[in-house]
Amino acid sequence: MSQQVADHSFEEWQQARSVLARFDNNLHDLRKYGFSFITGLLTADTLLGQQAANANITIPNYVKLAVFIVTLGLVCTLKLLDMHYSRFENAASMRAKILEKRLNLDLGGTISFFYDHGALWRFVQYVYLMFIGLTALLALSVLWPDIPDVIGLAIASILAAIVVNEIHKWKGKLHTEDWSVDKKIAYAGEPIRITWTNLNTDTAIKIPANSLAWIIRGTGKDEEKLCGESPILARDIILKGELDSYDWLWYADVPPGLYRLMIDPLPEPKERAVIQILKPAK
């Protein structure tokens, strides 16, 4: 009787959606409380200035300027934390969409399509830039007509807007492709699907013709032993858009043990997954 190890892709997809929802809630709370705190700080600064004026206490303009510069710095810090949570959210979303292609689902893909189609991400960026602009206008009404402080305010506001914009555009060192297998534990002779996925939004990736896409090697004393390989490509494989993918099947007709999926066989293979092959029960 044939045996197959259970495919846990659906459970992993559920976990990815759960992680995505958790980070989405964290991001919502960060923005809600962060913007509320900054708004309260600006209101307190304004009221403090009015009370000082009513009590005939003079607060130097450089102190007021410093307070507004700190507020601009807090907006930049909030944007940095926002990006921190967004990166985790993007990673969970990307993994969920990769799994959806395997499971014939399309929830994440549909959500992403309408989100990107409506350019909804721009509204969040506009909120940060509006906070910087409104802080600058409030500071201008307080500091005017002290020209040196106004110039300092203008410089600080422009720098804050540039920092927020650069944080938004910064992607860091991200992977441009994903290699995965549908099962990391399988019985000998069982087919294992190897999937190559493009993670770029606007850049194509390819594996040229007449080359190997991947190889399978053993571990331990058999680490250099070739245990499987992709067919020699008769043509270029090109993945043009985000989440375009290509699949191979490897029939694990090997003795029980641990095996490594290696990509880019030339010039130096890179490990992408470890697969455990079990001996079928009689």
N, C-alpha and C positions, 0 to 999 in steps of 0.2 A: 504493500500500500504506500502510495507516494505521500510525502510529508512536505509541508511548507511552514516556515516560520511566519508568525503573524506580522502583517504590515501595520506599523504604528503611525503611519503618516497622518491619519485623521486625528489621532490623539495629539500629535505634535502640532497640527494646524490649530486645534482648539487651544492648546497652551500658548501658541503664538498670538492668537486673537485675545486671549486673556491678558498676556503681557502688554499687548498694544492698548487694551482698554485701561489697564492700570497706569501706564505711563501717560495716556491721554488725560486721565483724571489728575495726575500729578501736575501735568503741564497746565491744565485749566486752573488748578488751585494756585500755582505759581504766578500765573498772569493776573488772576483776580486779586490775590492778596498783595502782590507786588505793586500793581497799579494803584490799588487802594492806599497802600502805605505811602507811595510817592505823592499821590494827590493830597493825603493828609499832611504830609511834610510841607508841601507848598502852601497849603492853607494856614498851617501853624506859623510858617515864616512870615506870611503876609499879616496875620493878626498880631504877631509879636512886634512887627514893625510899626503897626498902627498904635498899639498900646505904648510903645516906647515914645512915639511922637506925642501922644496925649499926655504922657508923664514928663514931657520936656527932657527926655533922655535921648542923646544923639548916639546912634549906632553908626560907626564908620562904614563908608561904602565898601571898603575892601573886605569887611566882615560879611556884609550882605552878598558881595560877589562870590566869596569863598563858599557860602552856604549854597548858592545856586550852582556853582561848579560841582560841589559834592552831589547835589541832586542829579545833575547830568551824568556824573559818574555812576550813580545808582541805576540810572536807566540803562547804561551800557552793561553793568554787571547783571542786571535782570535779563538782558538780551543774551548774555553769555550762558547763564543758567538755562534759559529757554532753549538755546541751541543744544546744550548738553542733553536735556531730556528728549529733544526732537531727534537726535541721532539714535538713541535707543529705540524710539518709536519707529523711525525709518527702517532700522534693522529688523525689528519684529514684523513690520509690514511687508518688507521685501521677502522674508522667509515664508510668511503666510501665502504670498502670491505665488512663490515657487511651488509650494506644496499644493496650491489650488490647481495648478496645471496638471499635476500628477493625479489629483482626485476628481478632476472634471468639475470643479467648483469655480465660481467667479465673483464672490462677494467682495474680496479685497480689490480685485481688478476693476470692478464697477465703481466702487467708492473712489479709487484713485483717479479713474477716468474723469468723473464729474468734478472732483476736487481740482485736478490739473486743468480741465477744460474751462472751468470758471475762474482759474487763477486765484483761488481763494486764499492761497498762502500770502498773496500780496497785501491783503487787508491787515493781517497781523503785523507785517512790516510797516505798513502805513501808521498803525497805532503807535509804534515805537517812535517813528519820525515825528508824528504829531505831538507826542509828549515832549520831545526835544524842542519843537517849535513853540509850543505853548509855554514851556518853562522859560525859553528865551524871551518871549513877549512879556511875560510877567516880570522877569528880571529887568527888562528894559524899562518898564514903567516905574520900577523902584529905583533904578540907578540913574536914570536920566535927570539932569543933563551932564553928568560926569563923563566926559568923552573918553578918558583913558580906561575907566572901568567898563564902559560900553564896548570899546574895542576889545578888551579882554573877554567880555561876555561873548562877543561875536566869534572870536577865535575858538573859545571853548565849545560853543554850540556847533560850529562847523566840524571841529574835531570829533565831537560826540556823534554827529550824524554820519561821518565817515567811518568811525569805529563800528557803529551799529550796522551800517551797510556791508562792511567787510566781514563782520561776524556772520551775517546772513549768507554771504556768498561763499564763505570758507567751507571747504569740503574735507580738507585734510587728506591723508593718504588712504584712499578707499580702494577696495578690491573692484576691479572692472569686470570680473567674471566669477561664476560660482560653479564648482564641481561637486556633485553629490551622488549618493547611491540610494536606492529605495530601501535596501536592507543592509544593515551592517552585521547581521547574524543570519546565516542561511545554511541549509543542508547541502552537502556535496551534490553537484549536478543541477542544482536549482538555478534558474535564470535570475541575474541581478541587473537591474537597469542602472546604467551610468548616464547622468544628465549633465550637460554643459549649458550654462545659462549666461546670457549677456546682462550685466547689471548697469550698463551705461544708458543714459537717456538719449544721447545724441551722437554716439560714436559706435561704429561697427567694429566687430572683432572677427578674426578669421583664423582657421588652421589651413595652411597651404596644402595643395595636392601633393601626392607622392611622399607623404609623411605619416608618422604614427601620432595619433591623438593621445593615447594613454597606454600604459603597460601595467601588468600586475606582477609584483615580486613577493617573495616569501619574507619571513622575518628570521631573526637569530642567525643560525649558521647557513640558512638558505636565503639570506637577504639579497644576494646578487642573482639568485636563480629566477629566470623569466618563466612565469607561470601563466601568462595570458597577455594578449595585446589586441589593440583595435585593428581592424582591417586597414591595409594601406589605402589612403584616400585617393580615389580616382579623380576627384575635383576639389576645388577649394570649398570649405564649409564656412559660410559667412553668416554671422548673426548681426542683423542690421539695427534692430531696435531693442529697447529695454524689455527684458524677460523673454526675448526670442531664445529658443533652446534647441538642442539636438541630443538625441538619445542613442545609446548603444546597449546591446544585451551581452553580458558575459555569463556563459554557462560555467558555473564553478565546478568543473570536472577535475578537481584536485584533491589531494589527501586532506583530512581535517587539520586545521591549524589557523594561524593568523596570516593574513595577506594584506599587502599595501597597494592601494591605487596610486600610481605615479603619473603625473602629467608632464608635458614638455620633455619627452625622453631625451632629446638632444637640445642643448649640449649637456644639461644636468637635470635629471628627473627631480620633480618636487612632489612630496607626499601630500595627498589630499584626503585620504580616508583609510582606515584600517578595517578590514572585513574578517569576521570569524566564520570559518567553515566547519560545520558539525558533521559527524558521521551519522548517516540515516539509521534510525532504529529498525531492526529486522522484525 
